[in-house]
Amino acid sequence: SPSLSPGAVKVTPGHSPQDLALARAHGLPLLSVIGDDGTLCPPGGGWLQVRPQSDPK
């Protein structure tokens, strides 16, 4: 309930079976943010698109 907590919740369906079940139960889209070439892609977007996965800056 939004009235109980003002914070955000991290859901990573690609890394957690529990998060995947949560995403599916709530109809959340499963988004890929790392392309086949290892670069970040939309919805990572913007300046992140040209950065390789190995560069965490």
C-alpha positions in Angstrom: 0.0 0.0 0.0 1.4 3.4 -0.9 0.3 4.8 2.4 2.5 2.3 4.3 5.8 3.1 2.5 7.1 6.0 0.4 10.0 3.9 -1.0 10.6 2.1 -4.2 10.9 -1.7 -4.6 13.6 -3.3 -6.8 12.3 -6.1 -8.9 14.8 -8.0 -11.1 12.9 -10.8 -12.8 16.0 -11.9 -14.8 17.9 -12.6 -11.6 15.4 -13.9 -9.1 12.7 -16.6 -9.5 10.7 -14.8 -6.8 10.9 -11.5 -8.7 10.0 -13.3 -12.0 6.9 -14.7 -10.3 6.0 -11.3 -8.9 6.4 -9.6 -12.3 4.2 -12.2 -14.0 1.6 -12.0 -11.3 1.3 -8.3 -11.7 1.6 -8.2 -15.5 4.9 -6.3 -15.4 6.8 -6.2 -18.7 10.1 -8.1 -18.8 12.7 -5.7 -20.2 16.1 -6.5 -21.5 18.6 -3.7 -20.9 21.8 -5.4 -22.2 22.1 -6.2 -25.9 23.6 -9.2 -27.5 26.8 -7.2 -28.0 27.1 -6.4 -24.3 26.1 -2.8 -24.5 23.2 -1.3 -22.6 20.2 -0.6 -24.7 16.8 1.0 -24.1 15.3 1.3 -21.6 18.9 1.8 -20.2 18.9 4.5 -22.9 20.8 7.7 -23.6 24.5 7.8 -22.8 24.3 4.2 -21.4 23.7 2.8 -24.8 27.3 3.1 -25.9 28.9 1.7 -22.7 29.8 -1.9 -22.5 28.5 -4.1 -19.7 32.1 -4.4 -18.3 32.2 -0.6 -17.8 30.1 0.2 -14.7 30.8 4.0 -14.7 
